[in-house]
Every structure is written in C-alpha cells, then in structure tokens.
Amino acid sequence: MKRVGIILPQLLVTAAGLWYVFHDPQRPPQIAEALRHASLSWVLLGWICYSVVEVRDRLIVQTLHLRPGT
C-alpha cells in the first residue's frame, strides 16, 4: 500500500505535466521543429547527463535498501 501511495502521485504529476505540454495543438509541431534544429551533439550530451543522474539515483536507492537494520 505504501508503494501505491508513492506511485500514484508520480503518475498524476507526470500526466499533468504531459497534459500541460501537449494540450495546445500548436505545441507538438513546435517541439518537433526545435528538435530538428537542435544540434545532435547537445541532444546526446543531454541524454548522457540524464542517464548518469538516473544511474546514480538508482545506486543510491539500492544502497539505502541494502543497509543493515533498515
């Protein structure tokens, strides 16, 4: 039950964010146009940085769960 209490707000915030970005019909073409003009090196650098953050966070969570006495 505790897990549902964490996952449900995450899903609601994600859905609200997606709705906010995509509720305007002009927004998706604007995003596509921006990505077409974006430098591939910057997009890849952003993906790499985000991946590093995700891996780091996963390692922190796993370390916290493996501590004795918790």
Backbone as XML, in Angstrom:
<?xml version="1.0"?>
<chain id="A" units="angstrom">
  <residue number="1" name="MET">
    <atom name="N" x="0.822" y="-1.190" z="0.000"/>
    <atom name="CA" x="0.000" y="0.000" z="0.000"/>
    <atom name="C" x="0.871" y="1.262" z="0.000"/>
  </residue>
  <residue number="2" name="LYS">
    <atom name="N" x="2.000" y="1.182" z="0.718"/>
    <atom name="CA" x="2.900" y="2.332" z="0.761"/>
    <atom name="C" x="3.428" y="2.660" z="-0.640"/>
  </residue>
  <residue number="3" name="ARG">
    <atom name="N" x="3.699" y="1.613" z="-1.409"/>
    <atom name="CA" x="4.220" y="1.817" z="-2.763"/>
    <atom name="C" x="3.182" y="2.503" z="-3.650"/>
  </residue>
  <residue number="4" name="VAL">
    <atom name="N" x="1.925" y="2.133" z="-3.495"/>
    <atom name="CA" x="0.859" y="2.766" z="-4.275"/>
    <atom name="C" x="0.774" y="4.245" z="-3.918"/>
  </residue>
  <residue number="5" name="GLY">
    <atom name="N" x="0.997" y="4.570" z="-2.649"/>
    <atom name="CA" x="0.971" y="5.953" z="-2.207"/>
    <atom name="C" x="2.091" y="6.783" z="-2.806"/>
  </residue>
  <residue number="6" name="ILE">
    <atom name="N" x="3.150" y="6.145" z="-3.260"/>
    <atom name="CA" x="4.252" y="6.851" z="-3.913"/>
    <atom name="C" x="4.030" y="6.893" z="-5.422"/>
  </residue>
  <residue number="7" name="ILE">
    <atom name="N" x="3.625" y="5.770" z="-5.992"/>
    <atom name="CA" x="3.489" y="5.673" z="-7.451"/>
    <atom name="C" x="2.318" y="6.509" z="-7.965"/>
  </residue>
  <residue number="8" name="LEU">
    <atom name="N" x="1.210" y="6.527" z="-7.251"/>
    <atom name="CA" x="0.033" y="7.259" z="-7.715"/>
    <atom name="C" x="0.309" y="8.760" z="-7.873"/>
  </residue>
  <residue number="9" name="PRO">
    <atom name="N" x="0.899" y="9.436" z="-6.889"/>
    <atom name="CA" x="1.224" y="10.857" z="-7.110"/>
    <atom name="C" x="2.223" y="11.067" z="-8.253"/>
  </residue>
  <residue number="10" name="GLN">
    <atom name="N" x="3.176" y="10.146" z="-8.414"/>
    <atom name="CA" x="4.122" y="10.261" z="-9.524"/>
    <atom name="C" x="3.387" y="10.200" z="-10.861"/>
  </residue>
  <residue number="11" name="LEU">
    <atom name="N" x="2.449" y="9.281" z="-10.983"/>
    <atom name="CA" x="1.671" y="9.169" z="-12.216"/>
    <atom name="C" x="0.808" y="10.406" z="-12.450"/>
  </residue>
  <residue number="12" name="LEU">
    <atom name="N" x="0.223" y="10.921" z="-11.397"/>
    <atom name="CA" x="-0.611" y="12.116" z="-11.541"/>
    <atom name="C" x="0.210" y="13.329" z="-11.966"/>
  </residue>
  <residue number="13" name="VAL">
    <atom name="N" x="1.388" y="13.505" z="-11.375"/>
    <atom name="CA" x="2.246" y="14.633" z="-11.741"/>
    <atom name="C" x="2.728" y="14.483" z="-13.178"/>
  </residue>
  <residue number="14" name="THR">
    <atom name="N" x="3.092" y="13.251" z="-13.565"/>
    <atom name="CA" x="3.533" y="13.010" z="-14.942"/>
    <atom name="C" x="2.405" y="13.297" z="-15.923"/>
  </residue>
  <residue number="15" name="ALA">
    <atom name="N" x="1.216" y="12.809" z="-15.638"/>
    <atom name="CA" x="0.067" y="13.049" z="-16.523"/>
    <atom name="C" x="-0.238" y="14.536" z="-16.617"/>
  </residue>
  <residue number="16" name="ALA">
    <atom name="N" x="-0.177" y="15.253" z="-15.499"/>
    <atom name="CA" x="-0.442" y="16.692" z="-15.517"/>
    <atom name="C" x="0.613" y="17.426" z="-16.346"/>
  </residue>
  <residue number="17" name="GLY">
    <atom name="N" x="1.873" y="17.018" z="-16.211"/>
    <atom name="CA" x="2.938" y="17.638" z="-16.995"/>
    <atom name="C" x="2.771" y="17.388" z="-18.478"/>
  </residue>
  <residue number="18" name="LEU">
    <atom name="N" x="2.451" y="16.167" z="-18.844"/>
    <atom name="CA" x="2.233" y="15.852" z="-20.258"/>
    <atom name="C" x="1.035" y="16.604" z="-20.811"/>
  </residue>
  <residue number="19" name="TRP">
    <atom name="N" x="-0.043" y="16.685" z="-20.030"/>
    <atom name="CA" x="-1.212" y="17.431" z="-20.487"/>
    <atom name="C" x="-0.853" y="18.897" z="-20.687"/>
  </residue>
  <residue number="20" name="TYR">
    <atom name="N" x="-0.108" y="19.479" z="-19.737"/>
    <atom name="CA" x="0.258" y="20.888" z="-19.830"/>
    <atom name="C" x="1.081" y="21.175" z="-21.085"/>
  </residue>
  <residue number="21" name="VAL">
    <atom name="N" x="1.998" y="20.265" z="-21.405"/>
    <atom name="CA" x="2.853" y="20.471" z="-22.572"/>
    <atom name="C" x="2.078" y="20.266" z="-23.869"/>
  </residue>
  <residue number="22" name="PHE">
    <atom name="N" x="1.227" y="19.247" z="-23.921"/>
    <atom name="CA" x="0.607" y="18.857" z="-25.187"/>
    <atom name="C" x="-0.853" y="19.275" z="-25.347"/>
  </residue>
  <residue number="23" name="HIS">
    <atom name="N" x="-1.446" y="20.026" z="-24.406"/>
    <atom name="CA" x="-2.860" y="20.391" z="-24.562"/>
    <atom name="C" x="-3.057" y="21.424" z="-25.668"/>
  </residue>
  <residue number="24" name="ASP">
    <atom name="N" x="-2.028" y="22.182" z="-25.966"/>
    <atom name="CA" x="-2.097" y="23.165" z="-27.055"/>
    <atom name="C" x="-1.739" y="22.455" z="-28.358"/>
  </residue>
  <residue number="25" name="PRO">
    <atom name="N" x="-2.624" y="22.431" z="-29.360"/>
    <atom name="CA" x="-2.341" y="21.688" z="-30.594"/>
    <atom name="C" x="-1.142" y="22.230" z="-31.371"/>
  </residue>
  <residue number="26" name="GLN">
    <atom name="N" x="-0.733" y="23.452" z="-31.102"/>
    <atom name="CA" x="0.424" y="24.014" z="-31.801"/>
    <atom name="C" x="1.749" y="23.571" z="-31.173"/>
  </residue>
  <residue number="27" name="ARG">
    <atom name="N" x="1.713" y="23.058" z="-29.960"/>
    <atom name="CA" x="2.945" y="22.731" z="-29.241"/>
    <atom name="C" x="3.722" y="21.555" z="-29.851"/>
  </residue>
  <residue number="28" name="PRO">
    <atom name="N" x="3.101" y="20.412" z="-30.184"/>
    <atom name="CA" x="3.887" y="19.301" z="-30.747"/>
    <atom name="C" x="4.671" y="19.672" z="-32.008"/>
  </residue>
  <residue number="29" name="PRO">
    <atom name="N" x="4.072" y="20.409" z="-32.957"/>
    <atom name="CA" x="4.889" y="20.810" z="-34.108"/>
    <atom name="C" x="6.056" y="21.734" z="-33.718"/>
  </residue>
  <residue number="30" name="GLN">
    <atom name="N" x="5.844" y="22.587" z="-32.713"/>
    <atom name="CA" x="6.924" y="23.453" z="-32.246"/>
    <atom name="C" x="8.057" y="22.635" z="-31.650"/>
  </residue>
  <residue number="31" name="ILE">
    <atom name="N" x="7.706" y="21.603" z="-30.882"/>
    <atom name="CA" x="8.723" y="20.743" z="-30.278"/>
    <atom name="C" x="9.482" y="19.995" z="-31.369"/>
  </residue>
  <residue number="32" name="ALA">
    <atom name="N" x="8.756" y="19.480" z="-32.353"/>
    <atom name="CA" x="9.409" y="18.760" z="-33.450"/>
    <atom name="C" x="10.352" y="19.682" z="-34.224"/>
  </residue>
  <residue number="33" name="GLU">
    <atom name="N" x="9.924" y="20.901" z="-34.453"/>
    <atom name="CA" x="10.763" y="21.866" z="-35.161"/>
    <atom name="C" x="12.020" y="22.196" z="-34.351"/>
  </residue>
  <residue number="34" name="ALA">
    <atom name="N" x="11.865" y="22.359" z="-33.055"/>
    <atom name="CA" x="13.022" y="22.653" z="-32.204"/>
    <atom name="C" x="14.008" y="21.492" z="-32.217"/>
  </residue>
  <residue number="35" name="LEU">
    <atom name="N" x="13.495" y="20.258" z="-32.189"/>
    <atom name="CA" x="14.389" y="19.096" z="-32.223"/>
    <atom name="C" x="15.088" y="18.955" z="-33.573"/>
  </residue>
  <residue number="36" name="ARG">
    <atom name="N" x="14.404" y="19.323" z="-34.654"/>
    <atom name="CA" x="15.042" y="19.267" z="-35.966"/>
    <atom name="C" x="16.205" y="20.245" z="-36.073"/>
  </residue>
  <residue number="37" name="HIS">
    <atom name="N" x="16.067" y="21.391" z="-35.412"/>
    <atom name="CA" x="17.110" y="22.410" z="-35.480"/>
    <atom name="C" x="18.171" y="22.254" z="-34.391"/>
  </residue>
  <residue number="38" name="ALA">
    <atom name="N" x="17.928" y="21.372" z="-33.439"/>
    <atom name="CA" x="18.877" y="21.191" z="-32.342"/>
    <atom name="C" x="20.126" y="20.475" z="-32.839"/>
  </residue>
  <residue number="39" name="SER">
    <atom name="N" x="21.242" y="20.847" z="-32.259"/>
    <atom name="CA" x="22.499" y="20.180" z="-32.579"/>
    <atom name="C" x="22.479" y="18.782" z="-31.961"/>
  </residue>
  <residue number="40" name="LEU">
    <atom name="N" x="22.795" y="17.791" z="-32.766"/>
    <atom name="CA" x="22.768" y="16.409" z="-32.288"/>
    <atom name="C" x="23.714" y="16.220" z="-31.109"/>
  </residue>
  <residue number="41" name="SER">
    <atom name="N" x="24.839" y="16.896" z="-31.114"/>
    <atom name="CA" x="25.802" y="16.735" z="-30.015"/>
    <atom name="C" x="25.202" y="17.215" z="-28.694"/>
  </residue>
  <residue number="42" name="TRP">
    <atom name="N" x="24.418" y="18.293" z="-28.711"/>
    <atom name="CA" x="23.805" y="18.772" z="-27.479"/>
    <atom name="C" x="22.702" y="17.838" z="-27.003"/>
  </residue>
  <residue number="43" name="VAL">
    <atom name="N" x="21.938" y="17.300" z="-27.940"/>
    <atom name="CA" x="20.887" y="16.356" z="-27.562"/>
    <atom name="C" x="21.505" y="15.104" z="-26.938"/>
  </residue>
  <residue number="44" name="LEU">
    <atom name="N" x="22.553" y="14.585" z="-27.553"/>
    <atom name="CA" x="23.226" y="13.403" z="-26.997"/>
    <atom name="C" x="23.847" y="13.702" z="-25.641"/>
  </residue>
  <residue number="45" name="LEU">
    <atom name="N" x="24.452" y="14.863" z="-25.495"/>
    <atom name="CA" x="25.039" y="15.243" z="-24.213"/>
    <atom name="C" x="23.958" y="15.309" z="-23.132"/>
  </residue>
  <residue number="46" name="GLY">
    <atom name="N" x="22.810" y="15.846" z="-23.481"/>
    <atom name="CA" x="21.700" y="15.893" z="-22.524"/>
    <atom name="C" x="21.233" y="14.505" z="-22.123"/>
  </residue>
  <residue number="47" name="TRP">
    <atom name="N" x="21.105" y="13.602" z="-23.094"/>
    <atom name="CA" x="20.705" y="12.225" z="-22.785"/>
    <atom name="C" x="21.741" y="11.536" z="-21.908"/>
  </residue>
  <residue number="48" name="ILE">
    <atom name="N" x="23.004" y="11.754" z="-22.204"/>
    <atom name="CA" x="24.073" y="11.127" z="-21.410"/>
    <atom name="C" x="24.036" y="11.658" z="-19.977"/>
  </residue>
  <residue number="49" name="CYS">
    <atom name="N" x="23.916" y="12.973" z="-19.815"/>
    <atom name="CA" x="23.869" y="13.555" z="-18.471"/>
    <atom name="C" x="22.660" y="13.033" z="-17.692"/>
  </residue>
  <residue number="50" name="TYR">
    <atom name="N" x="21.529" y="12.971" z="-18.342"/>
    <atom name="CA" x="20.334" y="12.462" z="-17.675"/>
    <atom name="C" x="20.503" y="10.990" z="-17.291"/>
  </residue>
  <residue number="51" name="SER">
    <atom name="N" x="21.130" y="10.214" z="-18.159"/>
    <atom name="CA" x="21.365" y="8.795" z="-17.866"/>
    <atom name="C" x="22.292" y="8.634" z="-16.665"/>
  </residue>
  <residue number="52" name="VAL">
    <atom name="N" x="23.307" y="9.476" z="-16.580"/>
    <atom name="CA" x="24.226" y="9.416" z="-15.440"/>
    <atom name="C" x="23.468" y="9.706" z="-14.141"/>
  </residue>
  <residue number="53" name="VAL">
    <atom name="N" x="22.594" y="10.695" z="-14.165"/>
    <atom name="CA" x="21.805" y="11.033" z="-12.981"/>
    <atom name="C" x="20.894" y="9.865" z="-12.596"/>
  </residue>
  <residue number="54" name="GLU">
    <atom name="N" x="20.258" y="9.242" z="-13.574"/>
    <atom name="CA" x="19.364" y="8.117" z="-13.283"/>
    <atom name="C" x="20.133" y="6.939" z="-12.681"/>
  </residue>
  <residue number="55" name="VAL">
    <atom name="N" x="21.289" y="6.620" z="-13.243"/>
    <atom name="CA" x="22.100" y="5.509" z="-12.724"/>
    <atom name="C" x="22.555" y="5.826" z="-11.302"/>
  </residue>
  <residue number="56" name="ARG">
    <atom name="N" x="23.014" y="7.058" z="-11.089"/>
    <atom name="CA" x="23.456" y="7.460" z="-9.752"/>
    <atom name="C" x="22.320" y="7.327" z="-8.745"/>
  </residue>
  <residue number="57" name="ASP">
    <atom name="N" x="21.132" y="7.809" z="-9.103"/>
    <atom name="CA" x="19.993" y="7.714" z="-8.199"/>
    <atom name="C" x="19.616" y="6.264" z="-7.914"/>
  </residue>
  <residue number="58" name="ARG">
    <atom name="N" x="19.685" y="5.426" z="-8.927"/>
    <atom name="CA" x="19.376" y="4.004" z="-8.735"/>
    <atom name="C" x="20.365" y="3.369" z="-7.765"/>
  </residue>
  <residue number="59" name="LEU">
    <atom name="N" x="21.638" y="3.708" z="-7.901"/>
    <atom name="CA" x="22.659" y="3.175" z="-6.998"/>
    <atom name="C" x="22.443" y="3.665" z="-5.571"/>
  </residue>
  <residue number="60" name="ILE">
    <atom name="N" x="22.044" y="4.910" z="-5.417"/>
    <atom name="CA" x="21.773" y="5.436" z="-4.082"/>
    <atom name="C" x="20.598" y="4.707" z="-3.457"/>
  </residue>
  <residue number="61" name="VAL">
    <atom name="N" x="19.534" y="4.511" z="-4.217"/>
    <atom name="CA" x="18.354" y="3.819" z="-3.696"/>
    <atom name="C" x="18.703" y="2.386" z="-3.325"/>
  </residue>
  <residue number="62" name="GLN">
    <atom name="N" x="19.460" y="1.696" z="-4.177"/>
    <atom name="CA" x="19.849" y="0.326" z="-3.865"/>
    <atom name="C" x="20.722" y="0.279" z="-2.623"/>
  </residue>
  <residue number="63" name="THR">
    <atom name="N" x="21.630" y="1.231" z="-2.469"/>
    <atom name="CA" x="22.492" y="1.268" z="-1.294"/>
    <atom name="C" x="21.662" y="1.481" z="-0.036"/>
  </residue>
  <residue number="64" name="LEU">
    <atom name="N" x="20.683" y="2.363" z="-0.091"/>
    <atom name="CA" x="19.841" y="2.612" z="1.070"/>
    <atom name="C" x="19.033" y="1.379" z="1.436"/>
  </residue>
  <residue number="65" name="HIS">
    <atom name="N" x="18.585" y="0.619" z="0.447"/>
    <atom name="CA" x="17.783" y="-0.575" z="0.718"/>
    <atom name="C" x="18.648" y="-1.739" z="1.224"/>
  </residue>
  <residue number="66" name="LEU">
    <atom name="N" x="19.930" y="-1.729" z="0.953"/>
    <atom name="CA" x="20.796" y="-2.827" z="1.365"/>
    <atom name="C" x="21.449" y="-2.586" z="2.724"/>
  </residue>
  <residue number="67" name="ARG">
    <atom name="N" x="21.267" y="-1.407" z="3.308"/>
    <atom name="CA" x="21.875" y="-1.142" z="4.613"/>
    <atom name="C" x="21.272" y="-2.059" z="5.665"/>
  </residue>
  <residue number="68" name="PRO">
    <atom name="N" x="22.103" y="-2.643" z="6.507"/>
    <atom name="CA" x="21.568" y="-3.481" z="7.575"/>
    <atom name="C" x="20.772" y="-2.644" z="8.571"/>
  </residue>
  <residue number="69" name="GLY">
    <atom name="N" x="19.695" y="-3.204" z="9.058"/>
    <atom name="CA" x="18.902" y="-2.544" z="10.081"/>
    <atom name="C" x="17.874" y="-1.563" z="9.554"/>
  </residue>
  <residue number="70" name="THR">
    <atom name="N" x="17.660" y="-1.524" z="8.240"/>
    <atom name="CA" x="16.644" y="-0.603" z="7.731"/>
    <atom name="C" x="15.493" y="-1.367" z="7.139"/>
  </residue>
</chain>
